[in-house]
Amino acid sequence: MKLLLIYCKEFAYTPKIKTIESAPDHTDSMEFENIQTAFIQVEEEDIEREAEISKKLLKNIKWVCGKNDTNKRIVLHSFAHLSESKAPPDFTRSLFDKIDERLTNSGFEVFQTPFGYFLDLRVDAPGFSLARVFKSL
């Protein structure tokens, strides 16, 4: 798994191109302020390491949200551009839903960008040390 964590003063998206035919239809844009984003690339080898990577992912998200004072607000974004290895979409979607549930149960407000879409993104990320963190889990 590859993980790019970006703290955003503002983050917004608009669904543009559906890339997975079976994905639900999405047309609504969303905008957020003072929010942590997690750009996540789930890799093929993560299938055999699901418990381990889930634990590491949760730990990294909780840590960076605390450091960036985002009031436990996170956007999970499937970003299949950080590695050549890609897990099947069904596995990735399931993993995102499990992470969402675990974060919600820990008191986080969790949002997911529409899965199976190319999105127009607007990212306003300030320039300080922990505004951008990359991890290979």
N, C-alpha and C positions, 0 to 999 in steps of 0.2 A: 504494500500500500504506500502510496505517495500522498502527502498531506501538505497543502499550502494554506496557512492560516493568515488571513488578512483582517486586521481591525479596520473598520470603516466608520468615518464620521457620517457618511451616507452611502447606501448601497441600494440599487434598484435593478429590476429586470423586467423584460417584456418578452414573452415567448414569440419566436419568429418562425422556425422551421421544425416541424415534427420529424424526428429521425427514427422513431420506433412506432410502427403503425398501430400496435396494440396499446400504446400509451393513451391515457384519458385525454380528452381535448382540454386545452388550456389556452385562454386568450387574455386573461387579466394580468395587468402589470402590478408589481408590488414595489413599495419604497420603504426603506428603514433608515433610522438614525441611531448612532451610537450602538453599533452591533458588530459582533465577531462573525466572520465568515470562515467556513471550512471548505476549501476546494479539494475534493477527495477523488483520487484515482484508485479504484479497487482493481488489483491485479489478479491474474489467473492463479498464481501460487497462494493467494490469500484464502482460497476455498478450503485448503487443508489446514489453515492457520486461523480460522474464523474466531475462535475464542481468544487467542492471543492478540490478534490485531484489534479486535473489538475493545479489549481491555486497554491497550495502548492508545487507541484513538480517543476513548473516553477520558483517559488521564490527561492527554495533551489538550483536548478541548477545555476541560475544566480548569486546567492550569492557566491557559492563555486567557480565558474569559476573566479569571480572577486578576491576573496581571493587568489587563486592559480595562478593568472596571466597566464591563458591559451589562451589569445587572442580570447576569445569567441569560443573555439573549444570544442566540446562535442561528445562522443560516447554514444549512447543509447543502452543498452544491456538488453534484457529480460532474467531475472535470476530467474527461478521458484524454488529457493532453500532457500529462506529466510523465508518462511511461509508454513504451511500446506494448507492454503486456496489459491485457484487458480481461477482466472476469466477465462471464456472461451477464447480460442485462438483468435477468431474473435474480441471480445471486446478489448483484450489486443493489438492486431495488430492495430486496429482502433485508440486506445488511443495513441499509439506510433506515428502514422502518424500525429495526431492532434498536439501533443507536438512538433514534428519535424517542422511542418509548423509554429507554433507560435514562436519557437526559431529562425527559419530562418528569419521570418518577423521582429525579433528584432535584426538582424545583426549577428546571430551566424552561424558558419559553423557546420552543424550537420551531423553525420554519424550514421547509424544503423547497428548493426551486423545482419547477416542473421537470420530472424525469422523462428523458426521451425527446428532448427539445434542444435546438440551438437557441440561445437567448441573446437579446441585446442586453448588455450589462452597463451599468454606470457605477463606478467605484471611486469614492473619494477617500483615499487612505493617507493619513498624515505620515510624515517622515520621522519616526522615532524607532528605537531599537526593536521593540516587540510588536510593532505594527505589522510586520511581515515575518513569519516563521515558516521554514520548510523542514519537513521531517520525512524520512524514509523509514516506515515501520516494519 
